[in-house]
Amino acid sequence: TNETVTKEDLGGARVHTAKSGVAHGSFSNDVTALRSMRRLLDFLPASNDKNTLPVKETTDPADRLVPSLERLVPDDPNTPYNMKDVIRETVDNGDFFEIMPAMAQNIVTAF
């Protein structure tokens, strides 16, 4: 077809993280990839034994109010808003790890 196509366009990391969904993340280098994987593993238990599940200490009170939700979530259900902002405001210390940030950006899958 005489198209100029790069190797990245044919099947590089961007294609597989944003279009096909084959890969979960794309990283600029090995160090960044390893740090991201360690962060993911921090959210997962080392065992399925309920007696050994880790409890992460937090300074975020369980009964804290989140007044910013009133401005983040619009009254009109047809008005779009950034769900990631809502998640950051409601999870402990704003800490969450998104699994596939480039794929189906209208869906958030995270720990």
MILUMVO-491414 format. One record per residue (C-alpha): residue number from 0; x, y, z. Coordinates in Angstrom, 3 decimals, decimal comma. Layout:
! MILUMVO-491414
<kese><num>NUM</num><east>X</east><north>Y</north><up>Z</up></kese>
...
! end
This chain:
! MILUMVO-491414
<kese><num>0</num><east>0,000</east><north>0,000</north><up>0,000</up></kese>
<kese><num>1</num><east>3,106</east><north>2,203</north><up>-0,048</up></kese>
<kese><num>2</num><east>2,411</east><north>3,440</north><up>3,464</up></kese>
<kese><num>3</num><east>5,266</east><north>4,462</north><up>5,675</up></kese>
<kese><num>4</num><east>4,781</east><north>2,538</north><up>8,898</up></kese>
<kese><num>5</num><east>7,187</east><north>2,370</north><up>11,798</up></kese>
<kese><num>6</num><east>7,900</east><north>-0,743</north><up>13,841</up></kese>
<kese><num>7</num><east>6,150</east><north>0,949</north><up>16,761</up></kese>
<kese><num>8</num><east>2,997</east><north>1,438</north><up>14,669</up></kese>
<kese><num>9</num><east>3,067</east><north>-2,221</north><up>13,607</up></kese>
<kese><num>10</num><east>3,173</east><north>-3,631</north><up>17,096</up></kese>
<kese><num>11</num><east>5,218</east><north>-1,689</north><up>19,597</up></kese>
<kese><num>12</num><east>4,460</east><north>-0,966</north><up>23,214</up></kese>
<kese><num>13</num><east>2,057</east><north>1,888</north><up>22,440</up></kese>
<kese><num>14</num><east>-0,041</east><north>-0,322</north><up>20,171</up></kese>
<kese><num>15</num><east>-0,276</east><north>-3,125</north><up>22,717</up></kese>
<kese><num>16</num><east>-1,010</east><north>-0,917</north><up>25,741</up></kese>
<kese><num>17</num><east>-3,506</east><north>1,444</north><up>24,088</up></kese>
<kese><num>18</num><east>-5,140</east><north>-0,500</north><up>21,261</up></kese>
<kese><num>19</num><east>-4,879</east><north>-4,280</north><up>21,567</up></kese>
<kese><num>20</num><east>-4,694</east><north>-4,527</north><up>25,355</up></kese>
<kese><num>21</num><east>-2,100</east><north>-7,292</north><up>25,148</up></kese>
<kese><num>22</num><east>0,282</east><north>-5,384</north><up>27,436</up></kese>
<kese><num>23</num><east>-0,642</east><north>-3,622</north><up>30,661</up></kese>
<kese><num>24</num><east>2,087</east><north>-1,011</north><up>30,760</up></kese>
<kese><num>25</num><east>4,721</east><north>0,711</north><up>28,686</up></kese>
<kese><num>26</num><east>7,805</east><north>2,098</north><up>30,354</up></kese>
<kese><num>27</num><east>10,663</east><north>4,299</north><up>29,216</up></kese>
<kese><num>28</num><east>13,317</east><north>2,021</north><up>30,730</up></kese>
<kese><num>29</num><east>13,888</east><north>-1,084</north><up>32,850</up></kese>
<kese><num>30</num><east>14,223</east><north>0,822</north><up>36,118</up></kese>
<kese><num>31</num><east>10,839</east><north>2,501</north><up>35,658</up></kese>
<kese><num>32</num><east>9,258</east><north>-0,837</north><up>34,754</up></kese>
<kese><num>33</num><east>10,677</east><north>-2,555</north><up>37,840</up></kese>
<kese><num>34</num><east>9,546</east><north>0,281</north><up>40,130</up></kese>
<kese><num>35</num><east>6,059</east><north>0,069</north><up>38,689</up></kese>
<kese><num>36</num><east>5,928</east><north>-3,703</north><up>39,154</up></kese>
<kese><num>37</num><east>7,117</east><north>-3,361</north><up>42,762</up></kese>
<kese><num>38</num><east>4,385</east><north>-0,811</north><up>43,360</up></kese>
<kese><num>39</num><east>1,802</east><north>-3,219</north><up>41,933</up></kese>
<kese><num>40</num><east>3,098</east><north>-6,049</north><up>44,113</up></kese>
<kese><num>41</num><east>2,748</east><north>-3,805</north><up>47,175</up></kese>
<kese><num>42</num><east>-1,020</east><north>-3,923</north><up>46,633</up></kese>
<kese><num>43</num><east>-1,146</east><north>-7,730</north><up>46,397</up></kese>
<kese><num>44</num><east>-0,997</east><north>-10,115</north><up>49,346</up></kese>
<kese><num>45</num><east>1,871</east><north>-12,612</north><up>49,479</up></kese>
<kese><num>46</num><east>-0,601</east><north>-15,381</north><up>50,329</up></kese>
<kese><num>47</num><east>-4,314</east><north>-16,104</north><up>50,201</up></kese>
<kese><num>48</num><east>-4,289</east><north>-17,042</north><up>53,901</up></kese>
<kese><num>49</num><east>-6,668</east><north>-14,586</north><up>55,555</up></kese>
<kese><num>50</num><east>-4,626</east><north>-14,681</north><up>58,759</up></kese>
<kese><num>51</num><east>-1,539</east><north>-13,298</north><up>57,021</up></kese>
<kese><num>52</num><east>-3,116</east><north>-10,548</north><up>54,933</up></kese>
<kese><num>53</num><east>-1,157</east><north>-7,336</north><up>55,340</up></kese>
<kese><num>54</num><east>-2,719</east><north>-4,304</north><up>56,941</up></kese>
<kese><num>55</num><east>-1,322</east><north>-1,057</north><up>55,639</up></kese>
<kese><num>56</num><east>-1,137</east><north>1,676</north><up>58,227</up></kese>
<kese><num>57</num><east>-2,648</east><north>4,971</north><up>57,165</up></kese>
<kese><num>58</num><east>-2,992</east><north>8,412</north><up>58,654</up></kese>
<kese><num>59</num><east>-6,129</east><north>8,986</north><up>56,605</up></kese>
<kese><num>60</num><east>-9,122</east><north>8,835</north><up>59,007</up></kese>
<kese><num>61</num><east>-11,852</east><north>6,373</north><up>58,016</up></kese>
<kese><num>62</num><east>-14,572</east><north>8,918</north><up>58,839</up></kese>
<kese><num>63</num><east>-13,070</east><north>11,897</north><up>57,004</up></kese>
<kese><num>64</num><east>-15,402</east><north>14,027</north><up>54,921</up></kese>
<kese><num>65</num><east>-14,640</east><north>14,667</north><up>51,259</up></kese>
<kese><num>66</num><east>-16,261</east><north>18,025</north><up>50,451</up></kese>
<kese><num>67</num><east>-14,427</east><north>18,215</north><up>47,119</up></kese>
<kese><num>68</num><east>-16,749</east><north>15,510</north><up>45,767</up></kese>
<kese><num>69</num><east>-19,464</east><north>18,132</north><up>45,509</up></kese>
<kese><num>70</num><east>-17,451</east><north>19,996</north><up>42,884</up></kese>
<kese><num>71</num><east>-15,845</east><north>16,913</north><up>41,245</up></kese>
<kese><num>72</num><east>-19,114</east><north>15,089</north><up>40,545</up></kese>
<kese><num>73</num><east>-21,579</east><north>17,296</north><up>38,646</up></kese>
<kese><num>74</num><east>-25,290</east><north>17,358</north><up>39,470</up></kese>
<kese><num>75</num><east>-26,170</east><north>16,651</north><up>35,845</up></kese>
<kese><num>76</num><east>-25,556</east><north>12,921</north><up>35,179</up></kese>
<kese><num>77</num><east>-24,891</east><north>13,734</north><up>31,511</up></kese>
<kese><num>78</num><east>-21,951</east><north>15,993</north><up>32,330</up></kese>
<kese><num>79</num><east>-18,608</east><north>14,189</north><up>32,060</up></kese>
<kese><num>80</num><east>-16,092</east><north>14,283</north><up>34,888</up></kese>
<kese><num>81</num><east>-12,727</east><north>12,753</north><up>35,685</up></kese>
<kese><num>82</num><east>-13,319</east><north>9,567</north><up>37,647</up></kese>
<kese><num>83</num><east>-9,625</east><north>9,362</north><up>38,579</up></kese>
<kese><num>84</num><east>-9,980</east><north>12,625</north><up>40,516</up></kese>
<kese><num>85</num><east>-12,888</east><north>11,108</north><up>42,452</up></kese>
<kese><num>86</num><east>-10,872</east><north>7,962</north><up>43,215</up></kese>
<kese><num>87</num><east>-7,850</east><north>9,969</north><up>44,392</up></kese>
<kese><num>88</num><east>-10,050</east><north>11,940</north><up>46,769</up></kese>
<kese><num>89</num><east>-11,749</east><north>8,885</north><up>48,287</up></kese>
<kese><num>90</num><east>-8,997</east><north>6,252</north><up>48,633</up></kese>
<kese><num>91</num><east>-6,592</east><north>6,227</north><up>51,580</up></kese>
<kese><num>92</num><east>-4,017</east><north>8,983</north><up>51,188</up></kese>
<kese><num>93</num><east>-4,940</east><north>9,336</north><up>47,494</up></kese>
<kese><num>94</num><east>-2,952</east><north>6,179</north><up>46,771</up></kese>
<kese><num>95</num><east>-4,126</east><north>3,987</north><up>43,906</up></kese>
<kese><num>96</num><east>-2,386</east><north>2,055</north><up>41,134</up></kese>
<kese><num>97</num><east>-4,009</east><north>1,916</north><up>37,722</up></kese>
<kese><num>98</num><east>-3,491</east><north>-1,369</north><up>35,894</up></kese>
<kese><num>99</num><east>-4,015</east><north>-0,345</north><up>32,254</up></kese>
<kese><num>100</num><east>-3,966</east><north>3,465</north><up>32,092</up></kese>
<kese><num>101</num><east>-3,655</east><north>3,700</north><up>28,294</up></kese>
<kese><num>102</num><east>-6,330</east><north>1,123</north><up>27,398</up></kese>
<kese><num>103</num><east>-10,049</east><north>2,010</north><up>27,282</up></kese>
<kese><num>104</num><east>-9,598</east><north>5,341</north><up>28,999</up></kese>
<kese><num>105</num><east>-13,308</east><north>5,513</north><up>29,804</up></kese>
<kese><num>106</num><east>-12,742</east><north>2,639</north><up>32,279</up></kese>
<kese><num>107</num><east>-10,575</east><north>2,692</north><up>35,385</up></kese>
<kese><num>108</num><east>-9,111</east><north>-0,582</north><up>36,644</up></kese>
<kese><num>109</num><east>-6,946</east><north>-0,067</north><up>39,685</up></kese>
<kese><num>110</num><east>-5,890</east><north>-1,157</north><up>43,151</up></kese>
! end
